[in-house]
């Protein structure tokens, strides 16, 4: 479960904005798999997840997002791209003419 299924379930979650609905859907997928594998009742799935150290998708996604951003921030090219993006965004913001 942890080495095969979870990587597929949380793939690319660091790059996507996850809504509560999406997080609940992915958590329900994990719960259903644990329910079928261990044949426990629904109330025991939370204890099973805690015992097996399977956190919620929201926590896993946030950890992956932090790791992804740390890697990006350590790259010199990313810093240059971000500085150009910020410069262009600020330039566009202050030179934009509004028509009323």
ROSE-4610 file (N, C-alpha, C; in Angstrom, 1 decimal, always signed):
// ROSE-4610
residu = [X/X/X/X/X/X/X/X/X/X/X/X/X/X/X/X/X/X/X/X/X/X/X/X/X/X/X/X/X/X/X/X/X/X/X/X/X/X/X/X/X/X/X/X/X/X/X/X/X/X/X/X/X/X/X/X/X/X/X/X/X/X/X/X/X/X/X/X/X/X/X/X/X/X/X/X/X/X/X/X/X/X/X/X/X/X/X/X/X/X/X/X/X/X/X/X/X/X/X/X/X/X/X/X/X/X/X/X/X/X/X/X/X/X/X/X/X/X/X/X/X/X/X/X/X/X/X/X/X/X/X/X/X/X/X/X/X/X/X/X/X/X/X/X/X/X/X/X/X/X/X/X/X/X/X/X/X/X/X/X/X/X/X/X/X/X/X/X/X/X/X/X/X/X/X/X/X/X/X/X/X/X/X/X/X/X/X/X/X/X/X/X/X/X/X/X/X/X/X/X/X/X/X/X/X/X/X/X/X/X/X/X/X/X/X/X/X/X/X/X/X/X/X/X/X/X/X/X/X/X/X/X/X/X/X/X/X/X/X/X/X/X/X/X/X/X/X/X/X/X/X/X/X/X/X/X/X/X/X/X/X/X/X/X/X/X/X/X/X/X/X/X/X/X/X/X/X/X/X/X/X/X/X/X/X/X/X/X/X/X/X/X/X/X/X/X/X/X/X/X]
num = [1/1/1/2/2/2/3/3/3/4/4/4/5/5/5/6/6/6/7/7/7/8/8/8/9/9/9/10/10/10/11/11/11/12/12/12/13/13/13/14/14/14/15/15/15/16/16/16/17/17/17/18/18/18/19/19/19/20/20/20/21/21/21/22/22/22/23/23/23/24/24/24/25/25/25/26/26/26/27/27/27/28/28/28/29/29/29/30/30/30/31/31/31/32/32/32/33/33/33/34/34/34/35/35/35/36/36/36/37/37/37/38/38/38/39/39/39/40/40/40/41/41/41/42/42/42/43/43/43/44/44/44/45/45/45/46/46/46/47/47/47/48/48/48/49/49/49/50/50/50/51/51/51/52/52/52/53/53/53/54/54/54/55/55/55/56/56/56/57/57/57/58/58/58/59/59/59/60/60/60/61/61/61/62/62/62/63/63/63/64/64/64/65/65/65/66/66/66/67/67/67/68/68/68/69/69/69/70/70/70/71/71/71/72/72/72/73/73/73/74/74/74/75/75/75/76/76/76/77/77/77/78/78/78/79/79/79/80/80/80/81/81/81/82/82/82/83/83/83/84/84/84/85/85/85/86/86/86/87/87/87/88/88/88/89/89/89/90/90/90/91/91/91/92/92/92/93/93/93/94/94/94/95/95/95/96/96/96/97/97/97/98/98/98/99/99/99/100/100/100]
x = [+0.8/+0.0/+0.9/+1.8/+2.6/+3.7/+4.1/+5.2/+4.6/+3.4/+2.9/+1.7/+0.7/-0.5/-0.4/+0.2/+0.2/+1.0/+2.1/+2.7/+1.9/+1.0/+0.1/-1.0/-1.5/-2.6/-2.1/-0.9/-0.5/+0.5/+0.5/+1.4/+1.0/+1.9/+1.8/+0.9/+0.6/-0.2/+0.6/+1.9/+2.6/+2.5/+2.0/+1.9/+0.5/-0.5/-1.9/-2.5/-3.4/-4.2/-5.3/-5.2/-6.1/-7.3/-8.5/-9.7/-10.0/-10.9/-11.3/-12.0/-12.8/-13.4/-12.4/-11.4/-10.4/-9.6/-9.3/-8.6/-9.5/-10.7/-11.6/-11.8/-11.8/-11.9/-10.7/-9.5/-8.3/-8.2/-8.5/-8.5/-9.5/-10.7/-11.7/-11.1/-10.3/-9.7/-8.8/-8.0/-7.0/-7.8/-8.8/-9.6/-10.3/-10.8/-11.4/-10.4/-9.2/-8.2/-7.8/-7.6/-7.3/-8.5/-9.7/-10.9/-10.9/-10.6/-10.7/-9.5/-8.3/-7.1/-7.2/-7.6/-7.5/-8.9/-10.0/-11.3/-11.7/-11.5/-11.9/-13.2/-13.8/-15.0/-14.5/-15.4/-15.0/-14.5/-14.9/-14.4/-13.0/-12.5/-11.1/-10.1/-10.6/-9.7/-8.8/-9.3/-8.6/-7.4/-7.7/-6.7/-5.7/-6.1/-5.2/-4.3/-4.8/-3.9/-2.9/-3.3/-2.4/-1.3/-1.7/-0.8/+0.2/-0.3/+0.6/+1.3/+1.1/+1.7/+1.4/+0.1/-0.4/-1.2/-0.5/-1.2/-2.3/-3.0/-4.0/-3.3/-4.1/-3.6/-3.2/-3.9/-3.5/-2.1/-1.8/-0.5/+0.6/+0.3/+1.3/+1.6/+0.5/+0.6/+1.4/+1.2/+1.9/+3.4/+3.7/+5.1/+5.8/+5.1/+5.7/+5.8/+4.8/+4.9/+6.1/+6.3/+7.5/+8.8/+8.9/+10.1/+10.3/+9.3/+9.4/+9.8/+9.2/+9.6/+11.0/+11.5/+12.9/+13.9/+13.5/+14.4/+14.4/+13.2/+13.1/+13.9/+13.8/+14.5/+16.0/+16.5/+17.9/+18.5/+17.7/+18.2/+18.4/+19.5/+19.8/+18.9/+18.6/+17.7/+16.4/+15.9/+14.5/+14.5/+15.6/+15.6/+15.6/+16.3/+16.4/+15.0/+14.3/+13.0/+12.0/+12.1/+11.2/+11.4/+12.7/+13.0/+12.4/+12.6/+12.0/+10.5/+9.9/+8.4/+7.9/+8.6/+8.2/+8.4/+9.5/+9.7/+8.6/+8.3/+7.3/+5.9/+5.6/+4.3/+4.2/+5.2/+5.2/+5.1/+5.8/+5.8/+4.4/+3.8/+2.5/+1.5/+1.7/+0.7/+0.8/+2.0/+2.1/+1.9/+2.0/+1.8/+0.5/-0.3/-1.7/-2.6/-3.2/-4.2/-5.6/-6.3/-7.7/-8.6/-9.6/-10.6/-11.9/-12.4/-13.7/-14.8]
y = [-1.2/+0.0/+1.3/+1.3/+2.5/+2.7/+1.6/+1.7/+1.7/+1.2/+1.1/+2.0/+1.9/+2.7/+4.2/+4.5/+5.9/+6.8/+6.3/+7.2/+7.6/+6.6/+6.9/+7.9/+7.7/+8.6/+10.0/+10.2/+11.6/+12.1/+11.5/+11.9/+13.4/+14.3/+15.6/+16.5/+16.1/+16.9/+18.2/+18.2/+19.4/+20.5/+20.1/+21.1/+21.6/+20.9/+21.2/+21.9/+22.8/+23.3/+22.3/+21.8/+20.8/+21.4/+21.1/+21.5/+20.5/+20.9/+19.9/+18.7/+18.9/+17.8/+16.8/+17.3/+16.5/+15.7/+16.4/+15.8/+14.7/+15.0/+13.9/+12.7/+13.0/+11.9/+11.0/+11.6/+10.8/+10.1/+10.7/+10.1/+8.9/+9.1/+8.0/+6.8/+7.1/+6.0/+5.2/+5.9/+5.2/+4.4/+5.0/+4.3/+3.1/+3.2/+2.0/+0.9/+1.3/+0.2/-0.4/+0.3/-0.3/-1.1/-0.7/-1.4/-2.8/-2.8/-4.1/-5.0/-4.4/-5.2/-5.8/-5.1/-5.6/-6.1/-5.9/-6.3/-5.9/-4.6/-4.0/-3.1/-2.7/-1.8/-0.4/+0.4/+1.8/+2.6/+2.3/+3.1/+2.7/+1.6/+1.1/+1.6/+2.2/+2.6/+3.7/+4.7/+5.8/+5.3/+4.3/+3.7/+3.0/+2.3/+1.6/+2.5/+3.7/+4.7/+5.2/+5.5/+6.0/+5.0/+3.7/+2.6/+2.4/+2.5/+2.2/+3.5/+4.6/+5.9/+6.3/+6.3/+6.8/+8.1/+9.2/+10.5/+10.9/+11.9/+12.3/+12.9/+12.9/+13.4/+14.9/+15.7/+17.1/+17.2/+16.4/+16.5/+16.0/+14.9/+14.4/+15.4/+16.0/+17.0/+18.2/+18.7/+19.9/+19.5/+18.4/+18.0/+17.9/+17.3/+17.3/+18.7/+19.6/+20.9/+21.7/+21.5/+22.2/+21.6/+20.4/+19.8/+20.3/+20.3/+20.8/+22.2/+23.1/+24.5/+24.7/+23.9/+24.0/+23.6/+22.6/+22.2/+23.3/+23.9/+24.9/+26.2/+26.5/+27.7/+27.6/+26.3/+26.1/+26.2/+26.2/+26.2/+27.7/+28.0/+29.4/+29.8/+28.9/+29.3/+29.7/+29.0/+29.3/+30.7/+31.0/+32.3/+33.4/+33.2/+34.2/+34.3/+33.2/+33.2/+33.9/+33.6/+34.3/+35.8/+36.2/+37.6/+38.3/+37.7/+38.3/+38.3/+37.3/+37.2/+38.3/+38.5/+39.5/+40.9/+41.1/+42.4/+42.7/+41.7/+41.9/+42.1/+41.4/+41.6/+43.0/+43.4/+44.8/+45.8/+45.6/+46.6/+46.7/+45.6/+45.5/+46.2/+46.0/+46.5/+48.0/+48.6/+50.1/+50.8/+50.1/+50.8/+50.5/+49.8/+49.4/+50.7/+51.0/+52.1/+51.5/+52.1/+51.7/+52.6/+51.9/+52.7/+52.6/+53.8/+53.8/+54.2]
z = [+0.0/+0.0/+0.0/+0.9/+1.1/-0.1/-0.6/-1.6/-3.0/-3.2/-4.6/-4.8/-3.9/-4.2/-3.8/-2.6/-2.2/-3.2/-3.7/-4.7/-5.9/-6.4/-7.5/-7.0/-5.8/-5.3/-5.1/-4.6/-4.3/-5.3/-6.5/-7.6/-8.0/-8.1/-8.6/-7.7/-6.4/-5.5/-5.1/-5.2/-4.9/-5.9/-7.1/-8.2/-8.4/-7.7/-8.0/-6.8/-7.0/-5.9/-5.5/-4.3/-3.9/-3.1/-3.6/-2.8/-1.8/-0.9/+0.2/-0.4/-1.5/-2.1/-2.7/-3.3/-3.9/-2.8/-1.7/-0.6/+0.0/+0.2/+0.7/-0.2/-1.5/-2.4/-2.4/-2.3/-2.2/-0.9/+0.2/+1.5/+1.5/+0.9/+0.8/+0.0/-1.0/-1.8/-0.9/-0.1/+0.8/+1.8/+2.4/+3.4/+2.8/+1.6/+1.0/+0.8/+0.3/+0.1/+1.4/+2.5/+3.8/+4.3/+4.1/+4.5/+3.8/+2.5/+1.8/+2.1/+2.3/+2.6/+3.9/+5.0/+6.3/+6.8/+6.0/+6.4/+7.8/+8.0/+9.3/+9.1/+10.2/+10.0/+9.8/+9.3/+9.0/+10.1/+11.3/+12.5/+12.8/+12.4/+12.7/+11.7/+10.6/+9.5/+10.0/+10.8/+11.3/+12.2/+13.1/+13.9/+13.1/+12.1/+11.2/+10.5/+10.0/+9.3/+10.3/+11.5/+12.5/+12.8/+13.0/+13.3/+12.2/+10.9/+9.8/+9.3/+10.0/+9.7/+8.2/+7.9/+6.6/+6.9/+6.7/+7.1/+6.0/+6.3/+5.3/+4.1/+3.0/+1.8/+1.9/+2.7/+2.9/+3.5/+4.5/+5.1/+4.1/+3.4/+2.5/+1.4/+0.9/-0.2/+0.3/+1.5/+2.0/+2.2/+2.7/+2.8/+1.4/+0.4/-0.9/-1.5/-1.3/-1.8/-1.2/+0.1/+0.8/+0.2/+0.0/-0.5/-1.9/-2.7/-4.1/-4.2/-3.3/-3.3/-2.9/-1.9/-1.4/-2.5/-3.3/-4.4/-5.5/-5.8/-6.8/-6.3/-5.1/-4.6/-4.5/-4.5/-4.5/-5.9/-6.9/-8.3/-8.7/-9.3/-9.7/-10.8/-11.8/-12.9/-12.4/-11.4/-10.9/-10.3/-9.5/-8.9/-10.0/-11.1/-12.2/-12.9/-13.1/-13.7/-12.8/-11.5/-10.6/-10.5/-10.5/-10.5/-11.7/-12.9/-14.1/-14.0/-13.5/-13.4/-12.4/-11.3/-10.3/-11.0/-11.7/-12.3/-13.3/-14.2/-15.2/-14.6/-13.5/-12.9/-12.2/-11.6/-11.0/-12.1/-13.1/-14.2/-14.8/-15.1/-15.6/-14.7/-13.4/-12.4/-12.4/-12.5/-12.3/-13.7/-14.8/-16.1/-16.7/-16.0/-16.6/-16.5/-17.6/-17.7/-17.6/-16.7/-16.5/-17.3/-18.0/-18.7/-17.9/-17.6/-16.8/-17.7]
